[in-house]
Amino acid sequence: MRKIGVLTSGGDAPGMNAAIRAVVRKAIYHGLEVTGFKRGYHGLIFGEYTDLQLGSVADVIHRGGTVLRTARSREFLEPAGRLRALEVIRESGIEGLIIIGGDGSFRGAVELEKLGVRTVGIPGTIDNDIAFTDYSIGFDTAVNNVIDAINKLRDTATSHERVYVIEVMGRTSGYIALSAGVAGGAESIIVPEIPFDMDDILERMHRGIKRGKLHSIILVAEGAAGAMDIAEIIKKKTSLDVRVTILGHLQRGGTPTAFDRILASRMGACAVDFLRSGCCGQMVGLVDGDLKFTPYEEALNTRKEFPEVLYNLATILAI
């Protein structure tokens, strides 16, 4: 193998730049050439690529987002688009492709594998919903961004004796809400994986008020319920002053944490070695501290187990 490619696809995640940096420098260390495709699969189809040198990834490890940029590609969903991508890969001399992204990105990798393109996936998504990896790149940073917001909102919530309903990302996954809720001391955490009872949430709030608590923080994953709807129920059933904050894309941005930088660096370097060894068609994941590879199909067809033990602990600690 003499030349490999790298792209970032789907939603951006803090730490993607650290992964790109690791891929480029590990590949060059072993004498390989590296091509970066811009805007994910869109750039793969339309030939938007550039050669990456050591200096191309200087001073990017601390930056959020992705220097290669990312985009959704409707064209890649069609056979004609994928065949055009194959042509670009062959024209550019790419012998292996490293794809950094989430489940949608890995589904694209599966289609490329069917066309004979050797690929390896690196999980990069703040939702942390990819099976066979304890953490995906960007999750730790997103959680810390939410905790920072909770800390600031708690100050004003206490000053005005208010209830704050905070909505975080997670259409099908409650990992951000759960982790940030536990670390941020939320009174209630609402996630898609576990049904919630508003009466229990209200009772927990009233218990807090009786013991002198001046505020309540309720964390809601967007896929479980709407923050505005939860707030309206609380207003109708209590006399409490309620405010809503929807964090949105603030969770994606900012400087990646040390954990995400290290994880991304390890995964990027490991992906290069995987391709060099002649292997492909799998994603790298962090399992109990070690990096392990899992076939795409197995990862995509397995739902990541939600940590109910941690969820139950959060409920106990919020008593």
ZADO-156533 format. One line per 3 residues: number of its first residue (from 1); their letters; for each residue x, y, z of N, C-alpha, C. Coordinates in Angstrom, 3 decimals. Example, Ala and Ser with C-alpha at 12.3 -4.5 7.8 and 13.67 -1.06 7.14 Angstrom:
BEGIN
1 = as = 13.190 -5.690 7.800 12.300 -4.500 7.800 13.200 -3.300 7.800  12.850 -2.250 7.080 13.670 -1.060 7.140 12.900 0.030 7.870 $
//
This chain:
BEGIN
1 = mrk = 0.838 -1.188 0.000 0.000 0.000 0.000 0.877 1.244 0.000  0.548 2.169 -0.906 1.358 3.380 -1.012 0.563 4.654 -0.747  -0.768 4.591 -0.909 -1.552 5.811 -0.762 -2.915 5.511 -0.147 $
4 = igv = -3.284 6.303 0.862 -4.586 6.128 1.501 -5.325 7.464 1.510  -6.631 7.380 1.744 -7.452 8.581 1.833 -8.129 8.662 3.186  -8.598 9.847 3.532 -9.316 10.041 4.793 -10.413 11.074 4.564 $
7 = lts = -11.562 10.859 5.205 -12.655 11.819 5.127 -13.443 11.811 6.426  -14.137 12.912 6.689 -15.053 13.002 7.831 -16.458 13.171 7.269  -17.409 12.465 7.866 -18.756 12.438 7.316 -19.790 12.563 8.429 $
10 = ggd = -20.993 13.013 8.056 -22.059 13.146 9.045 -21.863 14.372 9.916  -22.434 14.339 11.114 -22.289 15.460 12.029 -20.857 15.588 12.516  -20.386 16.837 12.627 -19.025 17.023 13.123 -18.961 16.676 14.607 $
13 = apg = -17.771 16.337 15.064 -17.567 15.980 16.471 -16.194 16.472 16.915  -16.105 17.119 18.074 -14.812 17.578 18.564 -13.842 16.401 18.706  -12.670 16.535 18.152 -11.696 15.446 18.166 -11.459 14.865 16.789 $
16 = mna = -12.333 15.200 15.838 -12.125 14.705 14.470 -10.794 15.186 13.907  -10.424 16.421 14.217 -9.151 16.941 13.715 -7.959 16.183 14.290  -8.075 15.784 15.540 -7.003 14.996 16.150 -6.869 13.650 15.454 $
19 = air = -8.007 13.074 15.033 -7.987 11.798 14.312 -7.363 11.971 12.932  -7.744 13.048 12.232 -7.155 13.322 10.914 -5.646 13.481 11.055  -5.234 14.248 12.043 -3.797 14.482 12.290 -3.061 13.164 12.501 $
22 = avv = -3.651 12.285 13.303 -3.008 11.002 13.596 -2.908 10.137 12.348  -3.970 10.125 11.541 -3.957 9.347 10.305 -2.840 9.835 9.383  -2.777 11.142 9.199 -1.788 11.717 8.278 -0.368 11.437 8.747 $
25 = rka = -0.093 11.715 9.987 1.287 11.605 10.469 1.727 10.151 10.643  0.814 9.279 11.050 1.165 7.856 11.170 1.417 7.272 9.780  0.600 7.660 8.809 0.777 7.157 7.446 2.099 7.637 6.854 $
28 = iyh = 2.389 8.927 7.012 3.635 9.467 6.469 4.846 8.848 7.161  4.728 8.576 8.448 5.803 7.924 9.188 6.175 6.587 8.548  5.160 5.906 8.013 5.391 4.601 7.379 5.596 4.725 5.865 $
31 = gle = 5.779 5.943 5.382 6.086 6.130 3.968 4.902 6.158 3.034  3.715 6.348 3.565 2.517 6.398 2.727 2.166 7.832 2.340  1.494 7.979 1.221 0.918 9.261 0.838 -0.518 9.303 1.350 $
34 = vtg = -0.980 10.532 1.662 -2.334 10.672 2.215 -3.108 11.733 1.430  -4.331 11.391 1.073 -5.224 12.322 0.399 -6.426 12.587 1.294  -6.765 13.857 1.463 -7.933 14.214 2.259 -9.091 14.607 1.361 $
37 = fkr = -10.246 13.977 1.545 -11.448 14.313 0.783 -12.288 15.304 1.585  -12.665 16.391 0.954 -13.429 17.432 1.618 -14.933 17.177 1.511  -15.641 17.554 2.560 -17.108 17.443 2.613 -17.585 15.991 2.504 $
40 = gyh = -16.869 15.087 3.112 -17.327 13.710 3.204 -17.556 13.023 1.872  -18.677 12.290 1.778 -18.969 11.541 0.562 -19.264 12.466 -0.621  -19.696 13.678 -0.330 -19.912 14.654 -1.401 -18.594 14.914 -2.143 $
43 = gli = -17.532 15.135 -1.380 -16.228 15.369 -1.989 -15.679 14.143 -2.686  -16.088 12.985 -2.203 -15.646 11.739 -2.823 -16.259 11.594 -4.216  -17.481 12.056 -4.355 -18.167 11.964 -5.644 -17.665 13.016 -6.632 $
46 = fge = -17.472 14.235 -6.116 -17.151 15.344 -7.007 -15.662 15.678 -7.055  -14.838 14.790 -6.543 -13.403 14.943 -6.675 -12.806 16.110 -5.916  -13.367 16.440 -4.768 -12.836 17.522 -3.939 -11.819 16.929 -2.958 $
49 = ytd = -10.593 16.870 -3.386 -9.575 16.285 -2.512 -8.259 17.023 -2.654  -7.404 16.812 -1.663 -6.103 17.468 -1.646 -5.089 16.563 -0.966  -3.848 16.656 -1.385 -2.790 15.884 -0.737 -2.491 16.491 0.632 $
52 = lql = -2.314 15.651 1.620 -2.049 16.107 2.981 -0.609 15.797 3.367  0.085 16.819 3.848 1.473 16.672 4.296 1.535 16.856 5.811  2.719 16.708 6.384 2.875 16.892 7.832 2.361 18.265 8.259 $
55 = gsv = 2.700 19.279 7.490 2.269 20.625 7.837 0.787 20.872 7.660  0.127 20.018 6.889 -1.308 20.198 6.641 -2.123 20.023 7.918  -1.573 19.268 8.864 -2.318 19.000 10.096 -1.634 19.620 11.311 $
58 = adv = -0.784 20.616 11.064 -0.155 21.324 12.177 -1.191 22.221 12.855  -1.139 22.275 14.176 -2.017 23.153 14.964 -3.504 22.902 14.733  -3.884 21.643 14.584 -5.313 21.333 14.451 -5.829 20.480 15.607 $
61 = ihr = -4.928 19.921 16.397 -5.345 18.966 17.425 -6.280 19.601 18.453  -6.165 20.906 18.664 -6.958 21.590 19.674 -8.235 22.204 19.116  -8.444 22.072 17.815 -9.590 22.718 17.180 -10.792 21.787 17.076 $
64 = ggt = -11.976 22.353 17.344 -13.198 21.580 17.196 -13.588 21.474 15.734  -14.687 20.795 15.454 -15.138 20.626 14.070 -14.195 19.742 13.280  -14.118 19.968 11.980 -13.238 19.178 11.121 -12.673 20.061 10.014 $
67 = vlr = -11.364 20.061 9.871 -10.708 20.870 8.836 -11.024 20.352 7.441  -11.434 19.089 7.348 -11.834 18.538 6.043 -13.286 18.875 5.718  -13.954 19.431 6.721 -15.367 19.764 6.577 -16.223 18.506 6.338 $
70 = tar = -17.534 18.694 6.446 -18.426 17.549 6.312 -19.730 18.008 5.693  -20.450 17.083 5.083 -21.716 17.426 4.417 -22.535 16.157 4.228  -23.831 16.340 4.088 -24.700 15.225 3.717 -24.647 15.058 2.200 $
73 = sre = -24.733 13.839 1.726 -24.668 13.608 0.283 -25.828 12.730 -0.165  -26.821 13.355 -0.787 -27.937 12.586 -1.329 -27.485 11.744 -2.520  -26.514 12.280 -3.276 -26.027 11.569 -4.463 -25.424 10.213 -4.103 $
76 = fle = -24.784 10.149 -2.939 -24.125 8.898 -2.556 -25.138 7.807 -2.212  -26.368 8.209 -1.940 -27.405 7.224 -1.635 -27.823 6.447 -2.878  -27.498 6.982 -4.048 -27.877 6.334 -5.305 -26.690 5.556 -5.892 $
79 = pag = -26.967 4.432 -6.574 -25.888 3.635 -7.176 -24.986 4.454 -8.100  -25.577 5.367 -8.868 -24.781 6.173 -9.797 -23.777 7.039 -9.052  -24.203 7.575 -7.918 -23.302 8.397 -7.116 -22.152 7.588 -6.553 $
82 = rlr = -22.437 6.387 -6.116 -21.386 5.532 -5.552 -20.396 5.091 -6.631  -20.907 4.846 -7.831 -20.012 4.474 -8.928 -19.103 5.638 -9.316  -19.636 6.840 -9.251 -18.808 8.009 -9.524 -17.734 8.148 -8.445 $
85 = ale = -18.091 7.881 -7.189 -17.109 7.923 -6.103 -16.004 6.897 -6.344  -16.406 5.727 -6.842 -15.419 4.686 -7.139 -14.442 5.155 -8.213  -14.960 5.848 -9.198 -14.089 6.379 -10.254 -13.067 7.362 -9.687 $
88 = vir = -13.534 8.234 -8.809 -12.637 9.229 -8.201 -11.563 8.537 -7.362  -11.956 7.519 -6.625 -10.996 6.777 -5.805 -9.922 6.146 -6.691  -10.344 5.567 -7.789 -9.375 4.930 -8.696 -8.492 5.960 -9.373 $
91 = esg = -9.096 7.078 -9.789 -8.325 8.134 -10.457 -7.268 8.742 -9.530  -7.615 8.852 -8.264 -6.686 9.465 -7.306 -5.655 8.482 -6.771  -5.773 7.204 -7.127 -4.799 6.207 -6.711 -4.932 5.739 -5.277 $
94 = ieg = -6.106 5.955 -4.700 -6.331 5.550 -3.309 -6.455 4.028 -3.209  -5.690 3.447 -2.281 -5.734 1.993 -2.075 -6.465 1.596 -0.795  -6.786 2.578 0.030 -7.515 2.332 1.261 -8.072 3.645 1.771 $
97 = lii = -9.253 3.596 2.389 -9.932 4.822 2.809 -10.337 4.731 4.279  -9.970 5.751 5.055 -10.351 5.826 6.464 -11.515 6.797 6.592  -12.609 6.325 7.162 -13.849 7.094 7.252 -14.155 7.383 8.715 $
100 = igg = -14.240 8.668 9.048 -14.500 9.097 10.419 -15.921 9.632 10.496  -16.774 8.982 11.287 -18.161 9.418 11.388 -19.003 8.459 12.199  -20.325 8.552 12.034 -21.247 7.715 12.782 -21.817 6.581 11.965 $
103 = dgs = -23.006 6.104 12.374 -23.565 4.924 11.708 -23.882 5.164 10.236  -24.347 6.377 9.887 -24.604 6.667 8.484 -23.338 6.616 7.654  -22.252 7.101 8.227 -20.956 7.059 7.536 -20.505 5.625 7.335 $
106 = frg = -20.744 4.784 8.321 -20.338 3.386 8.219 -21.200 2.623 7.208  -22.460 3.034 7.083 -23.303 2.402 6.049 -22.762 2.738 4.659  -22.263 3.953 4.522 -21.618 4.323 3.265 -20.375 3.495 3.018 $
109 = ave = -19.614 3.224 4.087 -18.407 2.405 3.964 -18.753 0.989 3.507  -19.861 0.462 3.997 -20.302 -0.871 3.589 -20.542 -0.905 2.076  -21.174 0.149 1.551 -21.446 0.203 0.117 -20.148 0.286 -0.689 $
112 = lek = -19.164 1.013 -0.179 -17.875 1.086 -0.876 -17.162 -0.258 -0.850  -17.278 -0.966 0.267 -16.666 -2.290 0.366 -17.244 -3.229 -0.692  -18.548 -3.087 -0.963 -19.190 -3.927 -1.977 -18.612 -3.662 -3.365 $
115 = lgv = -18.072 -2.454 -3.553 -17.478 -2.083 -4.837 -15.984 -2.388 -4.897  -15.476 -3.002 -3.820 -14.071 -3.386 -3.812 -13.122 -2.385 -3.190  -13.676 -1.351 -2.541 -12.828 -0.349 -1.891 -12.528 -0.797 -0.453 $
118 = rtv = -11.259 -0.814 -0.097 -10.868 -1.194 1.258 -11.042 0.000 2.198  -11.801 -0.184 3.253 -12.070 0.917 4.179 -11.908 0.466 5.632  -11.737 1.440 6.505 -11.771 1.207 7.947 -12.464 2.410 8.572 $
121 = gip = -13.308 2.172 9.568 -14.097 3.234 10.172 -13.593 3.644 11.545  -13.707 4.926 11.823 -13.401 5.479 13.151 -14.675 6.143 13.659  -15.212 5.714 14.813 -16.460 6.283 15.318 -16.282 7.705 15.831 $
124 = gti = -16.910 8.652 15.145 -16.873 10.045 15.553 -18.278 10.600 15.593  -18.889 10.636 16.772 -20.242 11.152 16.951 -20.456 11.514 18.409  -21.019 12.679 18.661 -21.218 13.096 20.053 -22.287 12.257 20.741 $
127 = dnd = -23.143 11.557 19.967 -24.228 10.771 20.566 -23.732 9.521 21.285  -22.529 9.056 20.945 -21.964 7.852 21.569 -22.888 6.641 21.428  -23.542 6.529 20.284 -24.527 5.470 20.097 -24.037 4.329 19.200 $
130 = iaf = -22.738 4.283 18.946 -22.178 3.211 18.124 -21.814 2.025 19.007  -22.291 0.841 18.637 -21.993 -0.365 19.417 -20.527 -0.753 19.253  -20.040 -1.525 20.185 -18.682 -2.078 20.181 -17.606 -1.001 20.350 $
133 = tdy = -17.964 0.085 20.975 -16.963 1.040 21.449 -17.542 1.715 22.688  -16.769 1.777 23.739 -17.249 2.397 24.970 -17.471 3.893 24.760  -16.612 4.492 23.960 -16.725 5.931 23.680 -16.468 6.187 22.204 $
136 = sig = -17.182 7.136 21.655 -16.901 7.617 20.308 -16.294 9.013 20.422  -15.537 9.404 19.405 -14.867 10.704 19.418 -15.914 11.820 19.487  -15.726 12.757 20.397 -16.610 13.910 20.531 -17.580 13.836 21.687 $
139 = fdt = -17.863 12.628 22.153 -18.844 12.468 23.234 -18.388 13.156 24.517  -17.162 12.929 24.913 -16.681 13.492 26.175 -16.725 15.019 26.142  -16.345 15.600 25.020 -16.378 17.060 24.896 -17.806 17.581 24.975 $
142 = avn = -18.728 16.913 24.290 -20.130 17.337 24.306 -20.695 17.301 25.720  -20.387 16.241 26.446 -20.864 16.128 27.830 -20.316 17.266 28.684  -19.045 17.564 28.519 -18.446 18.652 29.292 -19.037 20.007 28.900 $
145 = nvi = -19.397 20.174 27.634 -20.073 21.403 27.215 -21.420 21.554 27.912  -22.145 20.449 28.038 -23.442 20.477 28.709 -23.264 20.767 30.201  -22.282 20.138 30.809 -22.034 20.369 32.236 -21.699 21.834 32.498 $
148 = dai = -20.913 22.423 31.605 -20.578 23.843 31.745 -21.847 24.696 31.710  -22.780 24.350 30.823 -24.039 25.081 30.740 -24.876 24.880 32.001  -24.914 23.644 32.508 -25.663 23.359 33.736 -25.123 24.193 34.889 $
151 = nkl = -23.815 24.227 35.017 -23.203 24.992 36.112 -23.614 26.461 36.065  -23.641 27.028 34.866 -23.998 28.440 34.722 -25.488 28.672 34.958  -26.314 27.780 34.437 -27.754 27.926 34.616 -28.169 27.714 36.070 $
154 = rdt = -27.437 26.856 36.778 -27.773 26.625 38.180 -27.618 27.902 39.001  -26.622 28.714 38.657 -26.421 29.966 39.393 -27.652 30.865 39.313  -28.172 31.042 38.095 -29.344 31.903 37.953 -30.609 31.203 38.441 $
157 = ats = -30.664 29.869 38.306 -31.823 29.127 38.806 -31.943 29.275 40.322  -30.819 29.225 41.026 -30.815 29.376 42.476 -31.181 30.807 42.875  -30.626 31.769 42.156 -30.892 33.181 42.478 -32.374 33.520 42.364 $
160 = her = -33.060 32.941 41.362 -34.477 33.256 41.135 -35.412 32.158 41.632  -34.851 31.106 42.224 -35.647 29.969 42.723 -36.539 29.406 41.614  -35.868 28.997 40.531 -36.577 28.521 39.354 -36.298 27.055 39.045 $
163 = vyv = -37.144 26.508 38.190 -36.921 25.200 37.596 -36.387 25.447 36.185  -35.285 24.780 35.840 -34.749 24.888 34.486 -34.867 23.534 33.796  -35.536 23.536 32.651 -35.615 22.350 31.805 -34.615 22.563 30.670 $
166 = iev = -33.614 21.691 30.602 -32.530 21.844 29.636 -32.607 20.709 28.615  -32.739 21.072 27.353 -32.812 20.066 26.293 -31.453 19.892 25.631  -31.024 18.627 25.517 -29.734 18.317 24.904 -29.952 17.416 23.691 $
169 = mgr = -28.917 17.233 22.898 -29.016 16.396 21.703 -29.155 14.921 22.070  -29.764 14.182 21.155 -29.957 12.753 21.356 -31.319 12.323 20.860  -31.463 12.186 19.530 -32.763 11.794 18.974 -33.130 10.365 19.349 $
172 = tsg = -32.155 9.480 19.312 -32.429 8.074 19.657 -31.547 7.599 20.795  -30.706 8.470 21.295 -29.742 8.075 22.322 -29.734 9.078 23.471  -29.751 8.552 24.697 -29.754 9.419 25.870 -28.422 9.484 26.586 $
175 = yia = -27.343 9.122 25.894 -26.037 9.070 26.563 -25.569 10.442 27.038  -25.750 11.479 26.225 -25.327 12.811 26.646 -26.138 13.252 27.861  -27.451 13.092 27.783 -28.316 13.509 28.885 -27.961 12.767 30.170 $
178 = lsa = -27.752 11.456 30.075 -27.458 10.673 31.263 -26.120 11.069 31.884  -25.072 11.094 31.085 -23.751 11.398 31.631 -23.683 12.816 32.188  -24.218 13.782 31.438 -24.201 15.163 31.913 -25.117 15.332 33.122 $
181 = gva = -26.217 14.588 33.147 -27.135 14.676 34.278 -26.528 14.159 35.566  -25.822 13.046 35.465 -25.157 12.493 36.657 -24.047 13.427 37.128  -23.201 13.859 36.194 -22.077 14.714 36.555 -22.525 16.111 36.978 $
184 = gga = -23.669 16.559 36.447 -24.155 17.895 36.763 -25.164 17.953 37.881  -25.513 16.793 38.447 -26.427 16.772 39.579 -27.860 17.129 39.244  -28.327 16.734 38.060 -29.712 17.028 37.677 -30.693 16.266 38.553 $
187 = esi = -31.826 16.902 38.828 -32.848 16.237 39.645 -33.564 15.133 38.874  -33.744 15.344 37.567 -34.403 14.338 36.732 -33.726 14.292 35.372  -33.667 13.098 34.791 -33.055 12.893 33.484 -34.053 12.116 32.628 $
190 = ivp = -34.395 12.679 31.478 -35.377 12.064 30.586 -34.670 11.627 29.303  -34.711 10.325 29.016 -33.986 9.760 27.876 -34.924 8.890 27.035  -34.601 8.679 25.748 -35.473 7.869 24.881 -35.540 6.403 25.288 $
193 = eip = -34.494 5.916 25.919 -34.403 4.475 26.210 -35.312 4.018 27.359  -35.710 4.941 28.225 -36.470 4.556 29.414 -37.705 5.440 29.542  -38.908 4.838 29.665 -40.129 5.631 29.824 -40.057 6.482 31.096 $
196 = fdm = -40.639 7.662 31.040 -40.611 8.528 32.219 -42.031 8.801 32.701  -42.141 9.131 33.979 -43.419 9.409 34.624 -43.364 10.829 35.168  -44.179 11.727 34.640 -44.155 13.113 35.097 -44.520 13.243 36.565 $
199 = ddi = -45.379 12.358 37.055 -45.736 12.427 38.474 -44.517 12.170 39.358  -43.671 11.234 38.949 -42.443 10.969 39.698 -41.515 12.182 39.663  -41.419 12.811 38.502 -40.556 13.983 38.371 -41.055 15.117 39.254 $
202 = ler = -42.370 15.338 39.257 -42.956 16.395 40.082 -42.778 16.098 41.563  -42.950 14.840 41.943 -42.775 14.456 43.346 -41.343 14.680 43.795  -40.382 14.380 42.930 -38.977 14.587 43.260 -38.684 16.082 43.457 $
205 = mhr = -39.302 16.897 42.640 -39.124 18.343 42.771 -39.700 18.844 44.088  -40.894 18.364 44.442 -41.533 18.804 45.690 -40.737 18.365 46.917  -40.160 17.175 46.860 -39.331 16.720 47.986 -38.139 17.652 48.174 $
208 = gik = -37.558 18.073 47.059 -36.434 18.989 47.140 -36.826 20.322 47.753  -37.988 20.830 47.348 -38.463 22.110 47.889 -38.701 22.020 49.388  -39.263 20.894 49.839 -39.553 20.721 51.266 -38.296 20.728 52.118 $
211 = rgk = -37.196 20.259 51.556 -35.961 20.258 52.342 -35.135 21.530 52.125  -35.732 22.498 51.429 -35.088 23.795 51.292 -34.333 24.029 50.008  -34.490 23.162 49.040 -33.791 23.324 47.769 -34.388 24.505 47.005 $
214 = lhs = -33.533 25.337 46.436 -33.976 26.569 45.801 -34.206 26.447 44.296  -33.809 25.337 43.707 -33.940 25.203 42.264 -34.060 23.730 41.883  -34.394 23.474 40.623 -34.398 22.120 40.079 -33.875 22.174 38.656 $
217 = iil = -33.088 21.162 38.294 -32.567 21.026 36.933 -33.107 19.731 36.348  -33.809 19.844 35.235 -34.330 18.673 34.539 -33.662 18.609 33.173  -33.011 17.493 32.887 -32.280 17.322 31.631 -33.085 16.416 30.707 $
220 = vae = -33.313 16.879 29.475 -34.148 16.137 28.529 -33.389 15.883 27.230  -33.306 14.621 26.821 -32.766 14.302 25.498 -33.853 14.594 24.472  -33.493 15.241 23.364 -34.475 15.721 22.390 -35.383 14.627 21.848 $
223 = gaa = -34.889 13.382 21.805 -35.689 12.301 21.266 -36.676 11.711 22.252  -36.581 12.106 23.522 -37.466 11.551 24.545 -38.698 12.425 24.742  -38.516 13.731 24.672 -39.613 14.677 24.861 -39.125 16.068 24.490 $
226 = gam = -40.052 16.964 24.278 -39.684 18.348 24.021 -39.571 19.112 25.318  -38.549 19.904 25.467 -38.358 20.663 26.706 -39.528 21.608 26.958  -40.049 22.202 25.899 -41.180 23.118 26.056 -42.409 22.384 26.589 $
229 = dia = -42.634 21.170 26.110 -43.776 20.380 26.572 -43.638 20.019 28.049  -42.432 19.621 28.448 -42.193 19.284 29.849 -42.418 20.509 30.734  -41.934 21.650 30.272 -42.092 22.881 31.041 -43.568 23.249 31.203 $
232 = eii = -44.362 23.073 30.142 -45.783 23.409 30.208 -46.518 22.534 31.218  -46.157 21.260 31.270 -46.788 20.356 32.238 -46.466 20.810 33.660  -45.217 21.165 33.903 -44.814 21.618 35.237 -45.556 22.897 35.614 $
235 = kkk = -45.710 23.814 34.665 -46.409 25.068 34.937 -47.877 24.829 35.284  -48.506 23.883 34.566 -49.927 23.608 34.791 -50.183 22.926 36.131  -49.226 22.073 36.544 -49.455 21.272 37.749 -48.813 21.849 39.007 $
238 = tsl = -48.054 22.924 38.870 -47.407 23.535 40.037 -47.467 25.057 39.891  -47.017 25.729 40.912 -46.928 27.195 40.876 -45.479 27.642 40.687  -44.645 26.739 40.250 -43.214 27.015 40.138 -42.893 27.868 38.914 $
241 = dvr = -41.830 28.642 39.030 -41.337 29.459 37.924 -40.416 28.570 37.072  -40.773 28.377 35.797 -40.061 27.430 34.938 -39.455 28.159 33.741  -38.221 27.791 33.419 -37.551 28.324 32.240 -37.007 27.159 31.404 $
244 = vti = -36.868 27.383 30.097 -36.385 26.351 29.172 -35.125 26.847 28.472  -34.140 25.973 28.389 -32.932 26.261 27.611 -32.672 25.085 26.678  -32.600 25.361 25.377 -32.281 24.328 24.388 -30.855 24.589 23.915 $
247 = lgh = -29.942 23.697 24.270 -28.527 23.931 23.996 -28.163 23.770 22.526  -28.845 22.889 21.816 -28.620 22.754 20.382 -27.178 22.478 20.011  -26.722 23.154 18.955 -25.402 22.858 18.400 -24.249 23.407 19.223 $
250 = lqr = -24.545 24.131 20.295 -23.475 24.538 21.204 -22.728 23.318 21.737  -23.436 22.190 21.816 -22.817 20.976 22.351 -21.728 20.431 21.441  -21.813 20.704 20.156 -20.853 20.154 19.185 -19.543 20.916 19.154 $
253 = ggt = -19.581 22.200 19.466 -18.419 23.047 19.229 -17.440 23.090 20.382  -16.377 23.867 20.163 -15.403 24.091 21.220 -14.204 23.169 21.156  -13.241 23.501 21.987 -11.996 22.747 22.049 -12.239 21.335 22.580 $
256 = pta = -11.774 20.309 21.889 -11.966 18.941 22.385 -11.206 18.710 23.686  -11.769 17.900 24.533 -11.123 17.563 25.802 -9.873 16.722 25.551  -9.035 16.630 26.581 -7.834 15.787 26.478 -8.230 14.341 26.171 $
259 = fdr = -9.324 13.879 26.784 -9.762 12.495 26.545 -10.068 12.275 25.075  -10.828 13.204 24.467 -11.182 13.046 23.051 -9.956 13.151 22.149  -9.017 14.009 22.488 -7.805 14.139 21.667 -6.975 12.849 21.704 $
262 = ila = -6.849 12.285 22.887 -6.069 11.059 23.028 -6.774 9.894 22.336  -8.094 9.784 22.562 -8.870 8.711 21.926 -8.768 8.804 20.403  -8.936 10.002 19.871 -8.878 10.204 18.425 -7.492 9.884 17.875 $
265 = srm = -6.464 10.275 18.610 -5.091 10.002 18.162 -4.826 8.504 18.115  -5.265 7.793 19.149 -5.071 6.343 19.188 -5.830 5.650 18.060  -7.081 6.053 17.873 -7.899 5.416 16.845 -7.365 5.703 15.448 $
268 = gac = -6.939 6.944 15.203 -6.414 7.295 13.887 -5.183 6.496 13.531  -4.254 6.400 14.470 -3.021 5.643 14.236 -3.321 4.157 14.039  -4.242 3.638 14.858 -4.588 2.216 14.773 -5.258 1.897 13.433 $
271 = avd = -6.071 2.818 12.922 -6.746 2.600 11.640 -5.735 2.488 10.504  -4.689 3.299 10.574 -3.644 3.230 9.546 -2.962 1.860 9.575  -2.609 1.402 10.760 -1.966 0.091 10.885 -2.869 -1.032 10.384 $
274 = flr = -4.175 -0.877 10.615 -5.137 -1.894 10.184 -5.137 -2.010 8.659  -5.148 -0.877 7.983 -5.097 -0.903 6.520 -3.768 -1.454 6.024  -2.689 -1.049 6.670 -1.363 -1.509 6.250 -1.216 -3.025 6.389 $
277 = sgc = -1.949 -3.585 7.334 -1.856 -5.033 7.555 -2.660 -5.825 6.523  -3.397 -5.109 5.672 -4.190 -5.781 4.655 -5.633 -6.029 5.051  -6.011 -5.551 6.237 -7.385 -5.756 6.719 -8.274 -4.585 6.332 $
280 = cgq = -9.594 -4.811 6.318 -10.534 -3.750 5.960 -11.943 -4.180 6.352  -12.913 -3.303 6.090 -14.314 -3.637 6.327 -14.725 -3.649 7.778  -13.975 -2.953 8.640 -14.284 -2.956 10.063 -14.091 -1.561 10.662 $
283 = mvg = -14.663 -1.363 11.842 -14.482 -0.125 12.591 -13.641 -0.402 13.818  -12.901 0.597 14.253 -12.111 0.473 15.461 -12.928 1.006 16.630  -12.811 0.356 17.772 -13.540 0.797 18.951 -12.711 0.640 20.211 $
286 = lvd = -13.053 1.424 21.208 -12.387 1.330 22.509 -13.227 0.434 23.410  -12.673 -0.717 23.782 -13.391 -1.680 24.621 -12.533 -2.019 25.834  -12.997 -1.596 27.006 -12.259 -1.843 28.249 -10.809 -1.364 28.164 $
289 = gdl = -10.618 -0.220 27.526 -9.292 0.388 27.468 -8.444 -0.024 26.288  -8.850 -1.071 25.576 -8.079 -1.552 24.423 -8.808 -1.236 23.119  -8.051 -1.074 22.043 -8.640 -0.838 20.734 -8.887 -2.171 20.040 $
292 = kft = -10.119 -2.383 19.609 -10.500 -3.620 18.954 -11.315 -3.310 17.706  -11.298 -4.249 16.746 -11.998 -4.031 15.483 -13.237 -4.923 15.398  -14.305 -4.346 14.813 -15.575 -5.049 14.645 -16.071 -4.832 13.227 $
295 = pye = -16.530 -5.877 12.538 -17.083 -5.706 11.185 -18.235 -4.702 11.193  -18.322 -3.910 10.137 -19.381 -2.898 10.046 -20.765 -3.491 10.286  -21.051 -4.576 9.597 -22.390 -5.152 9.661 -22.783 -5.504 11.092 $
298 = eal = -21.826 -6.044 11.843 -22.116 -6.416 13.230 -22.361 -5.174 14.069  -21.552 -4.148 13.864 -21.709 -2.910 14.627 -23.026 -2.217 14.290  -23.391 -2.200 13.005 -24.602 -1.509 12.579 -25.872 -2.243 12.990 $
301 = ntr = -25.785 -3.551 13.116 -26.967 -4.347 13.458 -27.094 -4.634 14.950  -26.230 -4.023 15.743 -26.277 -4.227 17.195 -26.574 -2.904 17.881  -27.614 -2.880 18.672 -27.949 -1.659 19.416 -27.081 -1.585 20.669 $
304 = kef = -26.482 -0.456 20.883 -25.623 -0.283 22.045 -26.454 -0.356 23.326  -25.984 -1.122 24.277 -26.717 -1.307 25.525 -26.685 -0.037 26.363  -27.864 0.426 26.765 -27.948 1.638 27.583 -27.593 1.313 29.028 $
307 = pev = -26.758 2.124 29.677 -26.315 1.835 31.055 -27.390 2.145 32.101  -28.343 1.231 32.234 -29.441 1.452 33.176 -28.967 1.524 34.620  -27.856 0.859 34.914 -27.317 0.924 36.274 -26.968 2.365 36.634 $
310 = lyn = -26.361 3.074 35.686 -26.006 4.477 35.918 -27.263 5.336 36.004  -28.267 5.019 35.197 -29.511 5.759 35.228 -30.201 5.589 36.592  -30.205 4.349 37.084 -30.811 4.095 38.398 -30.052 4.812 39.501 $
313 = lat = -28.722 4.849 39.380 -27.929 5.559 40.365 -28.271 7.054 40.360  -28.456 7.615 39.177 -28.817 9.030 39.075 -30.117 9.307 39.794  -31.085 8.375 39.666 -32.372 8.530 40.326 -32.226 8.485 41.848 $
316 = ila = -31.375 7.581 42.319 -31.130 7.461 43.753 -30.456 8.723 44.305  -29.453 9.217 43.612 -28.703 10.378 44.096 -29.522 11.664 44.056  -30.588 11.653 43.267 -31.430 12.850 43.169 -32.603 12.801 44.148 $
319 = i = -32.596 11.880 45.083 -33.691 11.682 46.020 -33.960 12.931 46.848 $
//
